[in-house]
Amino acid sequence: MASSIDDLDLKALVAAERRNNRPNWPLAVLALVISAVWIVPFYYMATSIFKTTEEYSQNHPLSLPASWHPVIENAVTAWTNAKMASGLLNSMLYSTVGAGLAVFIAALAAYGLTRFDFRGRNLWFMLIFSGTVFPLQMYLIPLFFTYQGLNLLNTHAGMLIFYTAICIPFPVLVLRNFMNGLSREMDEAARMDGAHELTVFLKIILPNCWGPMTATFLLQFTWIWNDLLFSTVLANKTDVRSIMNALQTFQGSYASTGPNVVMTATIIASLPSLILFFLLRRHFMEGMRISTV
């Protein structure tokens, strides 16, 4: 009797395993469709940059290029006509310095919010974080007139001040949550040895926060690099404008240069942020994992 029951259980397990291993064709077809939606635009862009303007206009957009040599001419044309050198340098300055200062200031704020016991601590945190609650576009008009009155329009300093300030709230949220999990025994031991608060912050707290700081730096770097709205309004001169602003201006000559050249310019503009992500991807993933625990 027991043997027959075991045989029935075994058959049930085998049947269940077969049902689980049975291919789900509707789900597979849906996955293929979604993959195609993502892959086709990348394929279109990857093939277009290897075509001349004549080849692009005469052939099917998804056709393979006849040669890879036109990409060099497209890159030279985009680099020269869009004045990408100054745009890349400006964006690198804004993204690196702005995001770096924002994360460092956010670390200082998070240290004060988690290590010092003072009245209204949560109120100060909510005041800082409230900058992310409202749409950023609502700051545009008052910021423009304020910058106009302070002569900060079309200046590197004005752009750095804005990007640093706008990028502080989110790192404060991440670093505050992370520093709350750090033991205060390290701080107290350092203070008993005569260490000042700045020493405790720089030598003890900061080295333990490189993961989330790297993650937030990359996120803020990418946002500043891709910003077009504030860059267009606050800095539209050639020697101050960002790379995204330069690409927007370059699209004004779309008919004469061709979309293949424009797409080549966009790929060149995307390379710095992609390279930085691949260089810091290990720290980024580790920082995101730690910050969400």
C-alpha positions in Angstrom: 0.0 0.0 0.0 2.8 2.4 1.0 4.7 1.5 -2.2 1.7 2.4 -4.4 1.3 5.7 -2.6 5.0 6.5 -3.2 4.5 5.6 -6.9 1.6 8.0 -7.2 3.6 10.8 -5.5 6.5 10.2 -7.8 4.3 10.3 -10.9 2.7 13.5 -9.6 6.1 15.1 -9.2 7.2 14.0 -12.7 4.0 15.5 -14.2 4.4 18.7 -12.3 8.0 19.0 -13.4 7.0 18.4 -17.0 4.4 21.1 -16.8 7.0 23.5 -15.3 9.5 22.7 -18.1 6.9 23.1 -20.9 7.8 26.2 -23.0 5.5 29.2 -22.6 5.2 30.2 -26.3 3.1 33.4 -25.7 5.6 34.7 -23.2 8.5 33.9 -25.5 6.9 35.7 -28.4 6.2 38.7 -26.2 9.8 38.7 -25.0 11.0 38.6 -28.6 8.8 41.6 -29.5 10.0 43.6 -26.6 13.6 42.8 -27.5 13.0 43.9 -31.1 11.5 47.2 -29.9 14.8 47.8 -28.0 17.3 46.4 -30.5 16.0 47.8 -33.8 16.7 51.5 -32.9 20.2 50.6 -31.8 20.7 48.7 -35.0 19.4 51.6 -37.0 21.8 54.0 -35.3 24.7 51.6 -35.5 24.3 51.2 -39.3 23.5 54.8 -40.1 26.8 56.2 -38.8 28.7 54.1 -41.4 26.7 55.6 -44.3 27.3 58.7 -46.3 24.4 61.2 -46.6 23.7 60.1 -50.2 23.7 56.4 -49.2 21.4 57.1 -46.2 18.9 59.0 -48.3 18.8 56.6 -51.3 18.7 53.2 -49.4 16.4 51.7 -46.9 17.1 53.0 -43.3 17.8 49.5 -42.0 20.0 48.4 -44.9 23.6 47.5 -44.2 26.3 50.1 -45.1 28.5 49.6 -48.1 31.7 50.4 -46.1 32.8 51.5 -42.7 35.0 54.4 -43.9 32.2 57.1 -43.9 32.1 57.0 -40.1 35.4 58.8 -40.0 34.1 61.6 -42.3 30.9 61.8 -40.3 32.7 62.1 -37.1 35.0 64.9 -38.4 32.0 66.8 -39.8 30.1 66.5 -36.6 33.1 67.4 -34.5 33.8 70.5 -36.6 30.3 71.8 -37.4 28.8 71.2 -33.9 31.9 72.6 -32.1 31.8 69.5 -29.9 35.2 70.1 -28.3 34.1 73.1 -26.3 30.7 71.4 -25.5 32.4 68.2 -24.2 34.9 70.2 -22.1 32.1 72.3 -20.6 29.9 69.3 -19.9 32.8 67.5 -18.3 33.5 70.5 -16.1 29.8 70.8 -15.1 29.3 67.1 -14.5 32.5 66.3 -12.7 32.8 69.4 -10.5 29.0 69.8 -10.0 28.3 66.2 -9.1 31.5 65.9 -7.0 30.7 69.0 -5.0 27.1 68.0 -4.6 28.0 64.6 -3.2 30.6 65.9 -0.9 28.3 68.6 0.5 25.5 66.0 0.8 27.9 63.8 2.8 28.6 66.6 5.2 24.9 67.3 5.6 24.2 63.6 6.1 27.0 63.4 8.7 25.4 66.3 10.6 21.9 64.8 10.4 23.0 61.4 11.7 25.8 62.2 14.1 24.6 65.4 15.8 21.5 65.4 18.1 19.8 68.8 17.7 16.3 70.0 17.7 14.5 70.1 14.3 16.9 67.5 12.7 14.1 65.9 10.7 12.7 69.2 9.7 16.1 70.2 8.2 16.2 67.0 6.3 12.7 67.5 4.9 13.6 71.0 4.0 16.7 69.8 2.0 14.8 66.9 0.4 11.8 69.1 -0.6 13.9 70.4 -3.5 13.1 67.1 -5.3 9.4 67.1 -4.6 8.4 69.9 -7.1 9.0 69.8 -10.9 12.4 71.2 -11.8 10.8 73.4 -14.5 9.1 75.6 -11.9 12.6 76.9 -10.9 13.4 78.0 -14.4 11.8 81.5 -14.7 12.8 82.8 -11.2 16.3 81.3 -11.6 16.7 83.0 -15.0 15.8 86.4 -13.6 17.9 85.9 -10.5 20.9 84.9 -12.7 20.2 87.9 -14.9 20.3 90.3 -12.0 23.5 88.7 -10.6 25.2 88.6 -14.0 25.6 84.8 -13.8 23.9 84.1 -17.2 26.3 82.4 -19.7 29.0 81.9 -17.1 30.8 78.7 -16.0 30.4 79.8 -12.4 26.6 80.2 -12.7 26.2 76.7 -14.2 28.4 75.1 -11.5 26.4 76.8 -8.7 23.1 75.6 -10.2 24.2 72.0 -10.9 25.8 71.7 -7.5 22.7 73.0 -5.7 20.2 71.0 -7.7 22.1 67.7 -7.2 22.4 67.9 -3.4 19.0 66.6 -2.1 19.1 63.0 -3.6 22.6 62.2 -2.3 21.5 63.5 1.1 18.7 61.0 1.2 20.9 58.1 0.2 23.9 58.9 2.4 21.7 59.8 5.4 20.1 56.3 5.2 23.5 54.7 4.9 25.2 56.6 7.7 22.3 55.7 10.0 23.5 52.1 9.7 27.1 52.9 10.6 28.1 52.2 14.2 28.7 55.3 16.4 31.3 53.4 18.4 33.9 54.3 15.8 33.1 58.0 16.2 33.2 57.8 20.0 36.5 55.9 20.0 38.1 58.5 17.7 36.8 61.4 19.8 38.2 59.8 23.0 41.6 59.7 21.2 41.3 63.5 20.6 40.1 63.5 17.0 38.1 66.6 15.9 34.7 66.2 14.1 36.3 67.0 10.7 38.9 64.3 11.3 36.2 61.8 12.3 34.3 62.7 9.1 37.3 62.6 6.7 39.2 59.6 8.2 36.4 57.3 9.5 33.0 58.1 8.0 34.0 59.1 4.5 36.1 56.0 3.7 33.1 53.8 4.7 30.8 55.7 2.3 32.7 55.3 -1.0 30.1 52.8 -2.4 27.0 54.9 -2.1 28.9 58.1 -2.8 30.2 56.6 -6.1 26.7 55.5 -7.0 25.1 58.9 -6.4 28.0 60.6 -8.2 27.4 58.5 -11.3 23.7 59.2 -11.2 24.2 63.0 -10.8 27.0 63.0 -13.4 24.6 61.4 -15.9 21.8 63.8 -15.1 24.0 66.9 -15.5 25.6 65.5 -18.7 22.1 64.9 -20.3 20.6 68.1 -19.1 19.3 70.3 -22.0 16.6 72.5 -20.5 18.6 74.5 -18.0 21.7 74.5 -20.2 19.7 76.0 -23.0 18.2 78.8 -20.8 21.2 79.6 -18.6 24.1 79.1 -21.0 23.5 79.5 -24.7 26.9 81.0 -25.7 29.3 78.8 -27.6 32.1 78.9 -25.1 29.7 78.1 -22.2 27.1 75.8 -23.5 27.0 72.1 -22.8 27.4 69.2 -25.2 23.6 68.7 -25.3 23.0 72.3 -26.1 25.6 72.0 -28.9 23.9 69.0 -30.3 20.6 70.9 -30.3 22.1 73.7 -32.2 23.8 71.3 -34.6 20.3 69.9 -35.5 19.6 73.2 -37.1 21.8 72.1 -40.0 20.0 68.7 -40.1 19.0 69.1 -43.8 22.6 69.9 -45.0 24.5 67.4 -42.9 22.1 64.5 -42.8 20.8 62.4 -39.9 23.7 60.0 -40.2 26.1 62.8 -39.1 23.7 63.9 -36.3 23.6 60.4 -35.0 27.4 60.2 -35.2 27.6 63.3 -33.1 25.2 61.8 -30.5 27.3 58.7 -30.1 30.4 60.8 -29.6 28.5 62.8 -27.0 27.5 59.6 -25.2 30.9 58.1 -24.9 32.3 59.9 -21.8 29.4 58.9 -19.6 29.5 55.3 -20.9 33.2 55.1 -20.3 32.9 56.5 -16.8 30.1 54.0 -15.9 32.2 51.0 -17.1 35.2 52.3 -15.1 33.2 52.6 -11.9 30.5 50.0 -12.5 31.8 47.7 -9.7 31.6 50.5 -7.2 28.3 51.7 -8.6 26.6 48.2 -8.2 28.1 47.7 -4.8 27.0 51.2 -3.7 23.4 50.6 -4.9 23.3 47.2 -3.2 24.5 48.7 0.1 22.2 51.7 -0.2 19.1 49.6 -0.7 19.8 47.1 2.2 
